[in-house]
Amino acid sequence: MKATVDWTGNASFKATSGSGHSVQLDGPPDHGGENLGPRPMELLLMGVGGCSSFDVMSILKKSRQDVTACHAELEAERADEVPAVFTRIHLHFVVTGRNLKEKQVERAVSLSADKYCSASIMLGKAGVAITHSFEIRESE
């Protein structure tokens, strides 16, 4: 896996993945940024959410659950001192579908957390306390 990051002025950078997709990163105005894109740590948090959501949906599809939506809400806390690393991340999944089985959703979230999500497992090994929760909503 490869990526590049190019400075585009002030506190702004263009990050490009090896697969050719780009994201504009920017710092806050008090650090010379113009708020043109997410901060790098926000992007890292979004990556954790994306990685885990991918796993949850893949597992639920394989278990033949009729999912119509999956929404992940992430909250993170950072250390007060530099480096301001993540100290805690909580992922809350809101899974919507028809006749979803709670046991299957719980299993999907657990498997992602404990076995499949490379991003959250890596951060957990680095000392970040990562927790998960979920709720199920019935499709209308």
Buried (B, 14 or more C-beta within 10 A) or exposed (E): EEEEEEEBEBBBBBBBEEEEEEBEBBBEEEEEBEEBBBBBEEEBBBBBBBBBBBBBBBBBEEBEBEBEEBEBEBEBEBEEEEEEEBEEBBBBBBBBBEEBBEEBBEBBBBBBBEEBBEBBBEBBEEEBEBEBEBEBEEEE
